Amino acid sequence: MRIIRYLDQGKAVMAAVTEEGSVYPLEFHDLFELIQTADKEGITASGWLERELPHLVAISANMETLHLLAPIVAPEVWAAGVTYERSRQARNYEATGGKLDASTFYDKVYDAERPELFFKSTAARTVGPGGVLCLRSDSTWQIPEPELGLVIDKSGRIIGYTIGNDMSCRDIEGENPLYLPQAKMWRKSCSIGPAIRLADTVADPYALDIVCRIYRSGHKVVEGTASTGQLKRKLEELVSFLTRDNDIFDGTVLLTGTCIVPPNEFTLLDGDRIEIGISGIGMLINDVKNQERMSDDDNQQSHVS
């Protein structure tokens, strides 16, 4: 069972999407109204939906034909780094100027008990499916980072899974690790969507297939695949460090790191299209624009409350 949000006559509508692809609009304003209702009755959110959906009317449109929004207005988006071997290799390449056999502090954090966690985005900086991502103007080496996103509540409970794109400036981070916030966080530098897969409907979150494709002028220029089974750390482990001595809000998204990195000679360009898919969740598609081409509509598109 998946949860989406879409725009209908200027208003955000929340809906449930069944395995068959049927879309059922719900009266809840956001996911956590559903979660709280199910919690009060002592059942799972998917159990509540399975009981109630037969009494609701599905709309004729399928999910792909709707004007989709970010599936949740995430108050904060956090991210974990160097959680896959491929990510460690890429970070070492950046930090050493291409010396693949060199050892750096990224090796230390990969093997350390404490993971790397950093603040990635806010609702105003995050776009949904179909939204436009922005290239940073002072970077010449930028890539998408396809990641499994955890949607958590304020106690750290994993409510569901979504797809995240943790846009990254490899040149800025490689120049100095203290530049990490600038390499990771700027206007429209993060996207999530297209749906949230309820956690209780996922048998094994370490058996999800991930794919990333990048198109330029209609031609595929990059494709990579991975599996969450390659993740070094456990999801609950990442959440436990995020919530340690920290105030977390319902709807916070934690991106869990990437295992797909484009070739070192590749950088995103104005007009590229990024497609990120995770099995059971969907396909997150975003176009990329330079700062100077971002319109007022692009800058106001992040979400509709």
Secondary structure, DSSP 8 states (H G I E B T S, - for coil): -EEEEEEETTEEEEEEE-TT--EEE-S-SSHHHHHHHHHHHTS-HHHHHHHHGGGS--BSS-GGGS-EE-SS--SEEEEEES-SHHHHHHHHHHHHTS-TT---HHHHHHHSSS-EEEEEEEGGGEE-TT-EEE--TT-S-EE--EEEEEEE-TT--EEEEEEEEE-EEHHHHHH-GGGHHHHH-STT-EEEEEEEEEGGG-S-TTS-EEEEEEEETTEEEEEEEEEGGG-SS-HHHHHHHHHTT----TTEEEE---S----TT----TT-EEEEEETTTEEEEEEEE-GGG--HHHHT-S---
